[in-house]
């Protein structure tokens, strides 16, 4: 019976799932740093307090358990803290 040669794993195998995450993270961070709302228009503070209040309400309803994934972990606590919900952001 012939012996099988161990397969070597390609160092590029992780790019299949890392690359899309990096692309999403890049564009999400650019749009948030530019202050863009969902509609693409710059947010002048009109709906940001209402969105932050709703976000804090959702975080409290989930008993402060992270339910937003790794990409949200960069933005959700910062957004809550910037709008006066630091206790909810870091509870």
C-alpha positions, -999 to +999 in steps of 0.1 A: +000+000+000+015+033-010+020+059+016+003+093+011+023+124+011+010+149+037-008+178+021+008+212+026-016+240+033-013+271+012-005+303+031-031+320+009-060+299+022-070+325+047-075+352+021-108+336+011-125+349+043-101+376+055-101+396+023-139+403+022-138+413+059-110+438+052-128+453+023-160+457+043-140+471+073-122+496+050-154+510+034-173+510+066-146+529+084-144+554+055-181+561+055-183+564+093-153+587+095-168+609+068-200+612+088-221+597+062-256+586+070-273+556+054-286+578+026-251+589+017-256+625+029-234+639+056-251+637+090-254+671+106-266+657+139-302+654+129-309+617+135-277+606+152-290+611+188-322+591+179-301+563+164-278+562+194-307+561+217-323+532+198-289+514+197-285+518+235-321+504+239-312+474+218-280+468+237-299+469+271-326+446+257-299+421+249-285+423+284-253+440+272-242+409+253-224+415+221-246+405+192-230+424+164-199+404+153-163+414+149-169+442+125-194+459+148-171+455+178-150+483+164-179+508+159-208+500+183-190+508+216-175+539+202-208+552+188-225+546+221-198+563+241-196+593+217-233+599+222-234+597+260-241+560+265-206+549+278-222+529+306-240+508+280-210+507+257-186+491+282-209+472+305 
